[in-house]
Amino acid sequence: MRLYDFREQAAKGARHGGGRPRDGARAAAAAVLAAGGHAGALGVILGTGLGGLAGRLTTARALPAAATGWLAASTATGHAGRIACGSLYGADVVALEGRVHGYEGRPPEMLIRGVELLAALGVETLLITNASGGLRPDMRVGEIVVIADHVDLVREQWTGPLFADAVAPVRPCGGHVSSHRCYDQTAAEMALAAIRSLDMPARRGVYAFLRGPSYETRAEYRMLRRFGADVVGMSTVPEVVAAAALGMRVVVCSVVTNVANADAAGTTDAADVCRMAAAAGDGVWAVLGALAREAKGVATCGSC
């Protein structure tokens, strides 16, 4: 299977973001194919505690992220650091089991490398997942929040490397463009329906992005609520912005692994976060299944 040709597809109007993956990402895509992997129009980034879902793909083949020569191995708990290729309902899927974070000492350009690799492998629809802290008192652990917008409190130039050879770059989700262009509304509604078909709690919400690695103080919880955030985490936004710049259709599912109580002391443990996220895996799998069925032109049916 040949690699996605961005020049050819741009001429056909298939990519509207204006960016393109760097040479290193395209070389890594070739390495994935040479190792027995494949391209696919559907991609997923599996966050903390959710990497095991890659094993549910049909004929899944995985290789270490470091073997690509492009992706760095994650040091974070619950991030295996692999790329897996398989299928679901007949649709080819490319999955990243884990990600790297800024708090691991990685520079901004490295946080978007996974998205670039997925783009180079032909991904057009991308499901991004994470574990997050709930900021609303009516939330429940295990609830999945389908992200409608974000609050970026890190504020780096996430898309710069994607426009290195552009004369007049257009940067979705950056500069003066509203972030609502980052999140596909149709895919979000599909995600909500898939999760609720399992009788699991789900809602739309706003994700606040902090650098980490420490969890938030009670005062910060109050601040984030006033900012309009519903959940908080330490990832995802760089990937969303980069994916939009590469012309991808993006949907984000955030698993609430603890609910903040700004008026009571409490502790959050990384192992507990992984366990709680994994327990919500069926909901994330239902979303991926709905996207796969859509890609194959099959009517979606939630949990089927």
C-alpha positions as CSV (number, residue, x, y, z in Angstrom):
1,M,0.0,0.0,0.0
2,R,1.5,3.3,-1.0
3,L,1.9,6.3,1.2
4,Y,-0.6,9.2,1.2
5,D,0.5,11.7,-1.4
6,F,-0.3,15.2,0.0
7,R,0.5,17.0,-3.2
8,E,-1.9,14.8,-5.2
9,Q,-4.7,15.0,-2.6
10,A,-4.3,18.7,-2.2
11,A,-4.8,19.1,-6.0
12,K,-8.1,17.1,-5.6
13,G,-9.2,19.3,-2.7
14,A,-9.0,16.5,-0.1
15,R,-6.9,18.4,2.5
16,H,-8.0,21.9,3.6
17,G,-5.7,22.5,6.6
18,G,-2.8,23.9,4.6
19,G,-0.1,22.1,6.5
20,R,1.9,19.0,5.7
21,P,3.9,16.5,7.7
22,R,7.6,16.9,7.9
23,D,10.1,14.7,6.0
24,G,10.8,12.7,9.2
25,A,7.1,11.8,9.5
26,R,7.0,10.6,5.9
27,A,10.1,8.5,6.4
28,A,8.6,7.0,9.5
29,A,5.4,6.1,7.6
30,A,7.6,4.3,5.1
31,A,9.3,2.4,8.0
32,V,5.9,1.4,9.3
33,L,4.9,-0.1,6.0
34,A,8.2,-1.8,5.6
35,A,7.7,-3.4,9.0
36,G,4.4,-4.9,7.9
37,G,2.0,-2.2,9.0
38,H,-0.4,-0.4,6.7
39,A,-2.0,2.9,6.0
40,G,-5.6,3.8,7.0
41,A,-8.1,6.5,6.7
42,L,-9.1,6.1,10.4
43,G,-6.6,6.8,13.2
44,V,-6.8,6.9,17.0
45,I,-4.5,8.1,19.8
46,L,-5.0,6.1,22.9
47,G,-4.4,8.0,26.1
48,T,-3.6,7.0,29.6
49,G,-4.9,3.5,30.5
50,L,-6.6,3.0,27.1
51,G,-3.7,1.5,25.1
52,G,-5.1,-2.0,25.5
53,L,-7.9,-1.2,23.1
54,A,-5.4,-1.6,20.2
55,G,-5.3,-5.3,20.9
56,R,-9.0,-5.5,20.0
57,L,-8.3,-4.6,16.4
58,T,-8.5,-7.4,13.9
59,T,-5.1,-8.7,12.8
60,A,-3.4,-6.0,14.8
61,R,0.3,-5.6,14.2
62,A,2.3,-3.4,16.5
63,L,5.8,-2.1,16.6
64,P,7.6,0.1,19.2
65,A,7.3,3.9,18.6
66,A,11.1,4.2,18.7
67,A,11.4,1.8,15.8
68,T,10.0,4.5,13.5
69,G,13.0,6.7,14.0
70,W,10.6,9.5,14.5
71,L,8.5,9.0,17.6
72,A,10.0,9.1,21.0
73,A,9.2,6.5,23.7
74,S,6.9,7.9,26.5
75,T,8.0,7.8,30.1
76,A,4.5,8.4,31.4
77,T,2.5,5.8,33.3
78,G,0.0,4.0,31.1
79,H,1.6,4.9,27.8
80,A,3.0,1.8,26.1
81,G,4.7,3.7,23.2
82,R,3.6,1.6,20.3
83,I,2.0,2.0,16.9
84,A,-0.5,-0.6,15.9
85,C,-2.1,-1.3,12.5
86,G,-5.3,-3.4,12.2
87,S,-8.9,-3.2,11.1
88,L,-12.3,-2.7,12.5
89,Y,-15.6,-3.5,10.6
90,G,-13.4,-3.8,7.5
91,A,-11.9,-0.3,7.9
92,D,-8.1,0.0,8.2
93,V,-7.1,1.6,11.5
94,V,-3.8,3.0,12.7
95,A,-3.5,3.4,16.4
96,L,-0.9,5.1,18.6
97,E,-0.7,3.4,22.0
98,G,0.2,6.4,24.2
99,R,1.9,9.8,23.6
100,V,4.7,12.0,24.9
101,H,4.0,15.0,27.0
102,G,5.6,18.4,27.6
103,Y,6.2,17.5,31.2
104,E,8.5,14.7,30.1
105,G,10.9,17.4,28.9
106,R,9.8,17.1,25.2
107,P,9.8,20.3,23.1
108,P,6.6,21.5,21.4
109,E,7.4,20.1,18.0
110,M,7.8,16.6,19.4
111,L,4.2,16.6,20.8
112,I,2.7,16.7,17.3
113,R,4.9,14.1,15.7
114,G,2.4,11.3,16.3
115,V,-0.3,13.2,14.4
116,E,2.1,13.9,11.6
117,L,2.9,10.2,11.3
118,L,-0.8,9.4,11.2
119,A,-1.3,12.0,8.5
120,A,1.5,10.6,6.4
121,L,-0.2,7.1,6.7
122,G,-3.3,8.5,5.2
123,V,-5.5,9.2,8.3
124,E,-8.3,11.6,7.5
125,T,-10.5,11.0,10.6
126,L,-8.8,11.0,14.0
127,L,-10.1,10.0,17.4
128,I,-8.0,11.4,20.2
129,T,-8.5,10.1,23.7
130,N,-7.2,11.1,27.2
131,A,-7.8,10.7,30.9
132,S,-8.8,13.9,32.6
133,G,-10.0,15.4,35.9
134,G,-13.6,16.4,36.1
135,L,-14.3,20.0,37.2
136,R,-18.1,19.8,37.6
137,P,-19.5,18.5,40.8
138,D,-22.2,16.6,38.9
139,M,-19.7,14.5,37.0
140,R,-19.0,10.8,37.7
141,V,-15.8,8.8,37.4
142,G,-15.9,6.9,34.1
143,E,-18.0,9.5,32.4
144,I,-16.8,10.4,28.8
145,V,-16.7,14.0,27.8
146,V,-16.8,14.6,24.0
147,I,-14.8,17.8,23.7
148,A,-16.4,20.8,22.0
149,D,-13.6,23.4,22.6
150,H,-10.5,23.9,24.7
151,V,-8.6,26.3,26.9
152,D,-4.9,26.3,26.0
153,L,-3.0,27.5,29.0
154,V,0.4,26.5,27.6
155,R,0.2,28.6,24.4
156,E,2.9,27.4,22.2
157,Q,3.1,27.6,18.4
158,W,2.0,24.1,17.8
159,T,1.6,24.2,14.0
160,G,4.8,26.1,13.0
161,P,6.7,23.0,11.8
162,L,3.8,22.0,9.5
163,F,4.1,25.2,7.5
164,A,7.9,25.4,7.2
165,D,7.7,25.3,3.4
166,A,4.6,27.4,2.9
167,V,4.7,30.9,1.4
168,A,1.4,32.1,3.0
169,P,0.4,29.7,5.7
170,V,-3.2,29.4,6.9
171,R,-3.3,28.0,10.5
172,P,-6.6,26.5,11.7
173,C,-7.0,26.7,15.4
174,G,-4.1,29.1,15.6
175,G,-3.6,32.9,15.1
176,H,-6.9,34.5,14.6
177,V,-9.0,31.4,13.7
178,S,-11.6,30.2,16.3
179,S,-10.9,26.8,17.8
180,H,-14.4,25.6,16.9
181,R,-12.9,24.6,13.5
182,C,-10.8,22.0,15.3
183,Y,-13.7,19.7,16.4
184,D,-16.0,18.0,13.9
185,Q,-19.6,18.4,15.1
186,T,-21.0,15.5,13.2
187,A,-18.4,13.1,14.5
188,A,-19.0,14.5,18.0
189,E,-22.7,13.7,17.9
190,M,-21.9,10.2,16.6
191,A,-19.5,9.7,19.5
192,L,-22.2,10.8,22.0
193,A,-24.7,8.4,20.5
194,A,-22.3,5.5,20.5
195,I,-21.4,6.0,24.2
196,R,-24.9,6.5,25.3
197,S,-26.0,3.3,23.5
198,L,-24.1,1.4,26.2
199,D,-25.9,3.3,28.9
200,M,-22.7,5.1,29.8
201,P,-22.7,8.7,30.9
202,A,-21.5,11.2,28.3
203,R,-21.7,14.9,27.6
204,R,-20.1,17.7,25.5
205,G,-17.5,19.9,27.3
206,V,-14.5,22.1,27.3
207,Y,-11.0,20.7,28.0
208,A,-8.4,22.8,29.8
209,F,-4.8,22.1,28.9
210,L,-2.0,22.5,31.5
211,R,1.6,21.5,31.1
212,G,1.8,19.4,34.3
213,P,3.2,17.1,35.7
214,S,1.7,18.0,39.0
215,Y,-2.1,17.7,39.5
216,E,-4.0,20.9,40.1
217,T,-4.5,22.7,43.4
218,R,-8.0,23.4,44.8
219,A,-7.5,27.1,43.9
220,E,-6.7,26.1,40.3
221,Y,-9.8,24.0,40.1
222,R,-11.9,27.0,41.0
223,M,-10.0,29.1,38.5
224,L,-10.5,26.6,35.7
225,R,-14.3,26.4,36.4
226,R,-14.5,30.2,36.1
227,F,-12.7,29.9,32.7
228,G,-15.5,27.7,31.5
229,A,-13.6,24.4,31.5
230,D,-15.3,21.1,32.3
231,V,-12.3,18.8,32.4
232,V,-8.5,19.3,32.8
233,G,-5.5,17.4,31.5
234,M,-1.9,17.6,30.3
235,S,-2.2,16.6,26.6
236,T,-4.4,16.6,23.5
237,V,-4.5,20.2,22.5
238,P,-1.3,20.2,20.5
239,E,-2.5,17.1,18.7
240,V,-5.9,18.7,18.0
241,V,-4.4,21.8,16.6
242,A,-1.9,19.9,14.5
243,A,-4.5,17.6,13.1
244,A,-6.7,20.5,12.1
245,A,-3.8,22.1,10.4
246,L,-3.2,18.9,8.5
247,G,-6.9,18.8,7.3
248,M,-8.1,16.0,9.5
249,R,-11.5,15.6,10.9
250,V,-11.1,15.4,14.7
251,V,-13.2,14.0,17.6
252,V,-11.9,14.0,21.2
253,C,-13.1,11.7,24.0
254,S,-11.9,12.5,27.5
255,V,-12.5,9.9,30.2
256,V,-13.1,11.5,33.7
257,T,-10.9,9.5,36.1
258,N,-11.4,11.7,39.1
259,V,-13.8,14.5,40.0
260,A,-12.3,17.6,41.7
261,N,-13.7,18.9,44.9
262,A,-12.4,22.3,45.4
263,D,-13.7,22.5,48.9
264,A,-12.1,19.2,50.2
265,A,-8.6,17.9,50.3
266,G,-7.9,14.8,48.2
267,T,-5.2,12.9,46.3
268,T,-4.9,11.6,42.8
269,D,-2.7,8.6,42.0
270,A,-1.4,7.8,38.5
271,A,-2.2,4.1,38.9
272,D,-5.8,4.9,39.9
273,V,-6.1,7.2,36.8
274,C,-5.0,4.3,34.5
275,R,-7.4,1.9,36.1
276,M,-10.4,4.2,35.9
277,A,-9.6,5.1,32.3
278,A,-9.4,1.4,31.3
279,A,-12.8,0.8,32.9
280,A,-14.3,3.2,30.4
281,G,-12.7,1.5,27.5
282,D,-15.9,0.0,26.1
283,G,-17.3,3.5,25.5
284,V,-14.2,4.6,23.6
285,W,-14.3,1.4,21.6
286,A,-17.9,2.1,20.7
287,V,-16.9,5.5,19.3
288,L,-14.1,4.0,17.3
289,G,-16.5,1.3,16.0
290,A,-19.0,3.9,14.9
291,L,-16.3,5.8,13.0
292,A,-15.1,2.6,11.4
293,R,-18.6,1.7,10.3
294,E,-19.2,5.1,8.9
295,A,-15.9,4.9,7.0
296,K,-17.1,1.7,5.4
297,G,-20.5,3.2,4.6
298,V,-22.3,0.9,7.1
299,A,-25.1,2.4,9.3
300,T,-23.9,3.0,12.8
301,C,-25.6,1.2,15.6
302,G,-23.8,2.3,18.8
303,S,-22.5,-0.8,20.5
304,C,-22.8,-3.3,17.6
